[in-house]
């Protein structure tokens, strides 16, 4: 796993933890934390693709008869 992917994973987990630890009365900050978690999770997946840790099988193309 690349350093960027690991960093985004840690940031996403931290945002989720912050959202869980906030009191219910702070709805706005909870929404910001959830949005941040979603952004960091998306960047984590993108960093995995760039780092080629997720590989797709090229056999998905149809064979010519």
Number of C-alpha atoms within 10 A of each C-alpha: 10 13 10 15 21 14 14 21 20 16 18 24 14 16 22 18 14 16 21 13 10 13 11 11 8 10 12 10 15 20 12 13 21 19 15 18 24 15 14 22 20 15 18 22 16 16 22 18 13 12 15 12 12 11 9 8 6 6 7 7 7 6 6 4 3
